[in-house]
Amino acid sequence: MRNKMMRKFATPLAVGAIGAMALTGCSSDSGGEDGTYKIAFQGPLSGDNVALGENMQEGVQLAIDEANAKGDLDFKLEYVAADDQGLPDKATTAAQKVIDDEGVVAVVGPAFSGPTFASSPAYAEAGLVTVSPSATNPDITKEENEYTSFLRGVANDNQQGAAWAKYLSKKLGLKKVYVIDDKTDYGKGLAKVTEKGLKDAGVSVVRKSVPQKSPDYSATAQDVVNSKADGLVYAGYYQDLSPFAKKLKEAGYKGVGISGDGSKDDKFIELAGDSSENWYLTCACTDATVEESTKAFSDAYQKKFKRPPGTYSAESYDITNMIIQEIKKLEGEVDREGLREALRKATYKGLTKEFSFQENGEFKGENVYLYQVKSGKIGYMGEVNSLIG
């Protein structure tokens, strides 16, 4: 089945004298035509969640710029942007744009789970590898999906949802938690795992789905207060959590609030104001401005983009460098399917963690990190299991 789904778009570059000819303009239908390989990023580069997409895009761009600047490559790298606005109905067009560019040999992304479900069949058919720094729905890697070009570079929501449940029940000792999802693939999957983990821990759960872009969160906020829940889980993105947090404060909610990587961005604080205070946020990403291993990256990022790295910036940087490492190892014999297979078997020691993949493309790791908004800033607390003890 896998071979039937694949279609080659490239012929490997030869080495030696032929490689030299290619660098001087010899015609080739490979990804490395004219000595250039393109790496794309697919994610929200416009729309409601643009801040999350820009964080990742800039990590990709920095890795490519640094690799080109070193001067030790026998090829050039080029960046390609594919804006899916974080929406499934925009994802297939964004993916097709990338697929049709035969110079593209790998994709960082898709960033969100919904667009990943929508675009992965086309990437599988094209044999074009996608390595996502942030698409966390566990169902993406189910065997029946046959997303043979998808690799996940982050712990999935089985880990994030379990971390929520453990922290709320074991560390904070909550007895009743209101769990809300935003009806996206990301939100529903995350909330489902969290609900099970809480119930298994003996916590009473109230469950509700509230669609993205709801015009008014007042009724839902009042429902949370009336439920007398001492904790609230919001599985969704910052553009909806922000107005919801405001309504919760207006309604007099005093309990714990926690959300995930879809909300972990300074935009949440900007949009929610002081209603964001004390909210817990989790992410399968470390804080690149705090960890010693990412200090040089953080400084370089700040210098280039005039702001500190954000959610998944460093992970996107690592994944891009992993792709570059495997391109180098192929020594001119680079085509889409060959690079995909190389990455599936690869191990890469990045700044944030070690990257390697299971047979189904799942990430071999499960670390989830906790943050909390204090005095208008997202403060890094550490790895959840370590905090629980």
C-alpha positions in Angstrom: 0.0 0.0 0.0 2.8 2.4 0.9 4.5 2.1 -2.5 1.3 2.5 -4.4 0.7 5.8 -2.5 4.1 7.3 -3.3 5.0 9.3 -6.4 8.5 10.5 -7.1 8.9 14.1 -8.0 12.7 14.1 -8.2 15.7 12.4 -9.6 18.7 12.1 -7.3 21.6 14.4 -8.1 24.8 12.6 -9.1 28.1 13.3 -7.3 31.5 14.3 -8.5 31.8 15.9 -11.9 28.1 15.6 -12.6 27.4 17.4 -9.3 29.7 20.2 -10.4 27.9 20.5 -13.7 24.6 20.8 -11.8 25.9 23.6 -9.7 26.8 25.5 -12.9 23.3 25.3 -14.2 23.0 21.8 -15.8 19.3 21.0 -16.1 17.8 18.6 -13.6 14.4 17.7 -12.3 15.6 17.0 -8.8 14.9 19.0 -5.6 18.5 20.3 -5.8 18.2 21.9 -9.2 20.9 24.6 -9.5 22.4 23.4 -6.2 19.4 24.5 -4.2 17.1 22.6 -1.8 14.0 24.2 -0.5 12.5 23.6 3.0 8.9 24.7 3.5 6.9 25.7 6.6 3.1 25.1 6.6 1.1 26.9 9.3 -0.9 30.0 10.2 0.9 33.0 8.7 -2.2 35.1 8.7 -5.6 34.9 10.5 -6.4 34.5 14.1 -3.5 32.3 15.1 -0.8 34.1 13.2 1.4 34.7 16.2 1.9 30.9 16.7 2.7 30.4 13.1 5.2 33.3 13.1 7.0 31.8 16.1 7.7 28.6 14.1 8.4 30.2 10.8 11.1 32.3 12.3 12.8 29.3 13.8 12.9 27.7 10.4 14.2 30.8 8.7 16.9 31.3 11.3 18.2 27.7 10.8 18.3 28.1 7.1 20.0 31.5 7.2 22.6 30.2 9.6 23.3 27.1 7.5 23.7 29.2 4.4 25.9 31.7 6.1 28.4 29.1 7.4 29.7 28.6 3.9 30.5 24.9 4.4 27.6 23.5 2.4 28.0 22.3 -1.2 24.4 23.4 -1.9 22.1 26.3 -1.0 19.0 26.2 1.1 15.8 28.2 0.4 12.8 28.9 2.5 9.2 28.5 1.2 6.2 29.7 3.2 2.8 27.9 3.0 0.0 29.8 4.8 -2.9 27.6 5.8 -4.3 30.1 8.4 -4.4 27.2 10.8 -7.6 26.0 9.1 -8.3 22.6 7.6 -10.2 24.1 4.6 -7.1 26.1 3.7 -4.7 23.3 4.3 -5.0 21.4 1.0 -4.3 24.4 -1.1 -1.3 25.4 1.0 0.0 21.8 0.8 -0.5 21.6 -3.0 1.5 24.8 -3.5 4.4 23.1 -1.7 4.0 19.8 -3.5 3.9 21.5 -6.9 7.3 23.2 -6.2 9.6 20.4 -7.1 12.5 22.1 -5.3 10.9 21.5 -2.0 12.4 18.4 -0.4 10.9 18.6 3.2 8.2 20.5 5.2 8.3 21.7 8.7 4.7 21.4 9.8 1.8 21.5 9.4 1.6 23.4 12.6 -2.0 22.5 13.7 -3.7 19.1 13.9 -6.8 20.0 11.7 -4.7 21.1 8.7 -2.4 18.0 9.3 -5.4 15.7 8.9 -6.5 17.6 5.8 -3.2 17.8 4.0 -1.3 14.6 5.0 -2.9 12.4 2.3 -1.5 14.7 -0.4 1.9 14.7 1.2 1.9 10.9 1.5 1.0 10.6 -2.2 3.8 13.0 -3.1 6.3 11.2 -0.9 7.2 14.6 0.6 8.1 14.4 4.3 6.5 16.6 6.9 7.9 17.0 10.4 5.5 18.8 12.7 6.8 20.7 15.7 3.3 21.2 17.1 0.5 19.1 15.6 -0.4 17.1 18.7 -3.6 15.1 18.1 -2.8 11.5 18.8 -5.0 10.1 16.0 -2.8 11.6 13.3 -0.4 8.6 13.5 -3.1 5.9 13.5 -2.2 3.2 11.1 -5.4 3.3 9.2 -4.7 6.9 8.2 -1.7 5.9 6.1 0.0 9.3 6.6 3.3 7.7 5.5 5.1 11.1 5.1 4.1 12.5 8.6 6.6 12.6 11.5 5.8 14.2 14.8 8.6 16.2 16.5 6.8 16.7 19.8 5.0 14.8 22.5 1.3 14.3 21.5 -1.8 15.2 23.5 -1.9 11.8 25.2 1.1 13.2 27.1 -0.2 16.8 27.5 -3.7 15.7 28.5 -2.3 13.2 31.0 0.0 15.9 32.4 -3.0 18.2 33.0 -4.9 15.4 34.7 -2.0 14.5 37.0 -1.1 18.0 37.9 -4.6 19.1 38.7 -5.4 15.9 40.7 -2.1 15.0 42.3 -0.3 18.3 42.8 -3.3 20.7 43.3 -5.7 18.2 44.7 -8.7 19.4 42.8 -12.0 17.6 43.2 -14.2 18.9 40.4 -13.0 20.1 37.0 -14.9 21.7 34.1 -13.4 20.6 30.8 -14.1 22.6 27.7 -12.9 22.1 24.1 -13.3 24.4 21.1 -14.6 21.7 18.7 -11.4 21.7 16.7 -9.5 18.4 16.1 -6.8 19.7 18.5 -9.2 20.7 21.2 -11.5 17.7 21.1 -8.5 15.2 21.2 -6.9 17.1 24.1 -10.0 17.4 26.1 -10.9 13.7 25.7 -7.6 12.5 27.1 -7.8 15.0 30.0 -11.3 13.9 30.9 -10.3 10.3 31.1 -7.2 11.0 33.1 -9.2 13.1 35.6 -11.9 10.5 36.0 -9.3 7.8 36.5 -7.9 9.9 39.3 -11.3 10.1 40.9 -12.0 13.7 39.9 -15.6 14.8 39.1 -15.7 16.2 35.5 -18.2 18.5 33.8 -17.7 18.4 30.0 -18.7 20.9 27.4 -17.9 21.9 23.8 -17.9 25.6 22.8 -17.1 26.3 19.1 -14.3 28.7 18.1 -15.3 32.3 17.5 -18.4 32.1 19.8 -19.8 35.7 19.9 -20.3 35.7 23.6 -18.8 33.5 26.4 -20.9 35.0 29.2 -23.3 32.0 29.5 -20.5 29.5 29.5 -18.5 31.5 32.1 -21.6 31.6 34.3 -22.1 27.8 33.8 -18.5 27.3 35.1 -19.2 29.4 38.2 -22.5 27.7 38.9 -20.9 24.3 38.6 -18.8 25.1 41.6 -15.8 23.4 39.9 -12.5 24.2 41.5 -10.7 23.8 38.2 -11.2 24.7 34.5 -9.5 23.1 31.5 -9.7 24.9 28.2 -8.6 22.9 25.2 -8.3 25.5 22.4 -6.4 28.5 21.2 -5.6 31.9 22.6 -7.9 33.9 20.4 -10.9 32.2 22.1 -9.5 31.7 25.5 -8.8 35.5 25.8 -12.4 36.7 25.7 -13.5 33.6 27.7 -11.0 34.4 30.4 -12.4 38.0 30.6 -16.0 36.6 31.0 -14.8 34.2 33.7 -13.3 37.0 35.7 -16.5 39.1 35.3 -18.6 36.1 36.4 -16.5 35.8 39.6 -14.7 32.6 38.8 -12.0 32.0 41.5 -10.7 28.5 40.6 -7.7 27.2 38.7 -7.5 27.7 35.0 -5.3 25.7 32.6 -4.8 25.6 28.9 -2.3 24.2 26.5 0.2 25.0 23.7 -2.5 26.6 21.6 -2.8 29.3 24.2 0.8 29.6 25.3 1.6 32.9 23.5 2.1 36.5 24.7 -1.0 37.3 22.5 -3.1 35.6 25.2 -1.9 38.2 27.8 -2.2 41.0 25.3 -5.8 40.1 24.4 -7.0 39.0 27.8 -5.2 41.6 29.9 -5.3 41.0 33.7 -7.8 38.2 33.2 -4.9 36.1 32.1 -3.2 36.3 35.5 -2.5 33.0 37.3 -3.6 30.9 34.3 -1.5 27.7 33.9 -0.3 26.9 30.4 1.4 23.7 29.2 3.5 22.9 26.2 5.7 20.1 24.9 8.2 22.9 24.4 10.8 24.4 26.7 11.4 28.1 27.2 14.3 29.0 24.9 14.9 32.2 26.9 15.5 30.3 30.1 17.3 27.0 29.3 21.1 27.2 29.1 21.1 24.9 26.1 19.1 27.4 24.0 20.8 30.6 25.1 22.8 31.1 22.0 19.8 30.4 19.8 17.7 32.8 21.8 20.3 35.6 21.4 20.5 35.0 17.7 16.7 34.9 17.4 16.4 38.2 19.3 19.1 39.8 17.1 17.4 38.8 13.9 13.7 39.3 14.7 13.9 41.9 17.4 11.9 39.9 19.9 12.5 36.7 22.0 11.6 33.3 20.6 8.1 32.1 21.2 6.2 28.8 21.4 7.9 26.1 19.4 10.4 28.5 17.8 13.4 26.5 19.1 11.8 23.2 18.3 11.2 24.4 14.7 14.8 25.5 14.6 15.9 22.0 15.7 13.7 20.2 13.2 15.0 22.3 10.4 18.6 21.6 11.4 17.7 17.9 11.6 16.4 18.1 8.0 19.6 19.9 6.9 21.7 17.2 8.6 20.0 14.5 6.6 20.3 16.4 3.3 24.1 16.7 4.0 24.4 12.9 4.7 22.8 12.1 1.4 25.7 13.8 -0.4 23.8 15.0 -3.5 21.6 11.9 -3.8 18.6 13.9 -2.5 15.0 13.2 -3.6 11.8 13.5 -1.6 11.3 9.8 -0.8 14.9 9.2 0.0 15.0 12.1 2.4 11.7 11.0 4.0 13.1 7.5 4.7 16.4 9.0 6.0 14.5 11.2 8.5 12.2 8.3 9.6 15.4 6.5 10.8 17.4 9.5 12.0 18.4 10.6 15.4 19.3 14.2 16.0 20.5 15.8 19.2 18.9 19.3 19.1 19.1 22.2 21.5 15.7 21.4 23.0 15.8 17.5 23.0 16.8 14.5 21.1 14.7 13.8 18.0 13.8 10.3 16.8 10.7 8.6 15.6 8.7 5.4 16.1 7.7 3.3 13.2 4.4 5.1 12.9 6.1 8.5 12.8 5.4 9.2 16.5 7.9 11.1 18.5 10.0 9.0 20.9 9.5 11.3 23.9 6.9 12.5 26.4 8.1 15.6 28.2 5.5 18.3 28.9 6.4 21.7 30.5 4.4 23.9 32.7 4.1 27.7 32.7 2.0 30.2 34.6 1.1 33.8 33.9 2.4 36.0 36.7 2.5 39.8 36.7 1.6 39.9 33.0 4.3 37.5 31.9 4.4 33.8 31.0 6.7 32.3 33.6 8.4 28.9 33.1 7.9 26.4 36.0 9.5 23.2 34.6 8.7 19.7 33.5 5.4 18.5 34.8 6.4 15.1 36.2 9.3 16.7 38.0 7.0 19.3 39.5 4.5 16.6 40.7 7.4 14.6 42.3 
